[in-house]
Amino acid sequence: MGLFDMFKGDSGQEMTPPLALTISMLYMIGADGEIANEEIGQLLAVIGGADSNGAIGVGGNNQAMLDKAIKYWKSKNTEQFFTEATPILSDAQRMCILANICDSLLSDGTAARQEQELFNKFLKAFDVSEERFRPFFEVISLKNDRSVFRNANHPKNQAGYKVNLSK
């Protein structure tokens, strides 16, 4: 142990899949430089909520996990995160993170350039092609396209239009 090891930041906090999900959400909601209340609400919806045993969210104690995630997010860049998180995540966990951060970036109806760039970094780090993720993207896009309710002339509201996923 080096003389100054105690000042390295996270002092040995272990990366876990639930923590990786929370940190990923923080990176995405902060990608455009603004964190809206709706984005915080979405983050809390993903990690929050108690089960019948009193366990909260994906990590058991969402406040402690959120505090740990915020500390990590403020002190490490995405490349450091990918190096630590990617090897411990299963394919299902990676796809879950991608679906959640995609939902977050599309939740306001637009995808800022910084959000798109960050999402592409996640795809690359998690070794998931755009082609593989496309059906998930289409479903999430449809979920977040509430203009179909506000615009009777929306192309997707025209007689005979059917929603289909690409193959």
C-alpha positions in Angstrom: 0.0 0.0 0.0 1.4 3.4 -1.0 1.6 6.4 1.3 -1.2 8.3 -0.5 -3.5 5.4 -1.4 -6.2 6.6 1.1 -6.7 9.6 -1.1 -7.5 7.8 -4.3 -11.2 8.5 -4.2 -13.6 5.6 -3.8 -11.4 3.8 -1.3 -12.1 0.4 -2.7 -15.8 0.5 -3.3 -16.6 -2.6 -5.2 -18.5 -2.3 -8.6 -21.6 -4.4 -8.6 -24.3 -4.8 -11.4 -26.9 -2.7 -9.5 -24.3 0.0 -8.9 -23.3 -0.1 -12.6 -27.0 0.4 -13.6 -27.3 3.4 -11.3 -24.0 4.9 -12.5 -25.0 4.3 -16.1 -28.2 6.2 -15.6 -26.3 9.1 -14.0 -23.9 9.3 -16.9 -26.8 9.4 -19.3 -29.0 11.9 -17.5 -26.0 14.2 -17.1 -24.7 13.8 -20.7 -26.3 17.0 -22.0 -25.1 19.1 -19.0 -28.6 19.4 -17.5 -30.4 17.2 -15.1 -34.1 17.7 -15.2 -36.5 16.7 -12.4 -38.1 14.2 -14.8 -34.8 12.5 -15.3 -34.2 12.2 -11.5 -37.7 10.8 -11.2 -36.9 8.2 -13.9 -33.7 7.3 -12.1 -35.5 6.8 -8.9 -38.2 4.7 -10.7 -35.5 2.4 -12.0 -33.6 2.0 -8.7 -36.4 2.7 -6.2 -39.5 1.0 -4.8 -39.6 -1.5 -2.0 -40.5 -5.1 -2.5 -42.6 -7.2 -0.1 -39.4 -7.9 2.0 -38.7 -4.2 2.4 -35.7 -4.3 0.0 -35.6 -1.2 -2.1 -34.8 -1.2 -5.8 -32.1 -3.3 -7.4 -29.6 -2.7 -4.7 -31.5 -3.2 -1.4 -30.7 0.3 -0.1 -31.3 2.8 -2.8 -30.2 5.9 -0.9 -26.8 4.3 0.0 -26.4 3.0 -3.5 -27.4 6.4 -5.0 -24.9 8.2 -2.8 -22.2 5.7 -3.8 -23.1 6.1 -7.5 -23.1 9.9 -7.4 -19.7 9.9 -5.8 -18.4 7.5 -8.5 -20.0 9.5 -11.3 -18.5 12.8 -10.1 -15.0 11.3 -9.8 -14.5 8.9 -12.7 -15.0 9.2 -16.5 -16.9 6.8 -18.6 -13.8 5.0 -19.8 -12.8 4.1 -16.2 -16.4 3.0 -15.6 -16.4 0.8 -18.7 -13.1 -0.8 -17.6 -14.6 -1.6 -14.2 -18.2 -2.4 -15.0 -18.2 -4.3 -18.3 -16.3 -7.4 -17.1 -18.7 -8.0 -14.2 -21.9 -7.6 -16.2 -23.8 -10.5 -17.9 -25.2 -10.0 -21.4 -28.7 -9.6 -19.9 -27.5 -6.9 -17.4 -25.8 -5.0 -20.3 -28.9 -5.1 -22.4 -31.0 -4.0 -19.4 -28.7 -1.0 -18.8 -28.8 -0.1 -22.6 -32.6 -0.3 -22.5 -32.8 1.9 -19.5 -30.4 4.5 -20.6 -32.0 4.6 -24.1 -35.4 5.1 -22.4 -33.8 7.9 -20.4 -32.3 9.7 -23.4 -35.6 9.4 -25.4 -37.9 10.3 -22.5 -38.1 14.0 -23.4 -38.8 13.3 -27.1 -35.4 14.4 -28.3 -31.9 12.9 -28.3 -29.2 15.5 -27.7 -26.0 14.9 -29.6 -24.1 14.3 -26.4 -26.6 11.7 -25.3 -26.4 9.9 -28.7 -22.6 9.9 -28.5 -22.6 8.5 -25.0 -25.1 5.9 -26.0 -22.8 4.8 -28.8 -19.9 4.5 -26.3 -22.1 2.2 -24.2 -22.9 0.1 -27.2 -19.2 -0.2 -28.1 -18.1 -0.9 -24.5 -20.8 -3.5 -24.0 -20.0 -5.1 -27.4 -23.6 -4.7 -28.7 -24.1 -3.7 -32.3 -26.7 -1.1 -33.4 -28.3 -3.9 -35.5 -28.8 -6.1 -32.4 -30.2 -3.2 -30.3 -32.4 -1.8 -33.1 -35.6 -3.7 -32.1 -35.2 -2.5 -28.5 -34.7 1.0 -29.8 -37.9 0.8 -31.9 -40.0 -0.3 -28.9 -38.5 2.4 -26.6 -39.0 5.0 -29.3 -42.6 4.0 -29.7 -43.2 4.1 -26.0 -41.8 7.6 -25.8 -43.6 8.9 -28.9 -46.7 10.4 -27.3 -47.2 12.7 -30.3 -49.5 9.9 -31.6 -52.0 11.0 -29.0 -51.6 14.7 -29.7 -51.6 14.7 -33.5 -54.5 12.9 -35.2 -52.7 13.3 -38.5 -49.5 11.6 -37.3 -48.3 9.2 -40.0 -48.5 6.3 -37.5 -52.2 7.1 -36.9 -53.2 6.7 -40.6 -55.6 3.9 -41.5 -53.8 0.7 -42.3 -50.5 1.6 -40.6 -49.1 -1.3 -38.5 -46.3 -1.1 -36.0 -43.7 -3.7 -36.8 -40.2 -4.4 -35.5 -37.3 -4.6 -37.9 -35.6 -8.0 -38.1 
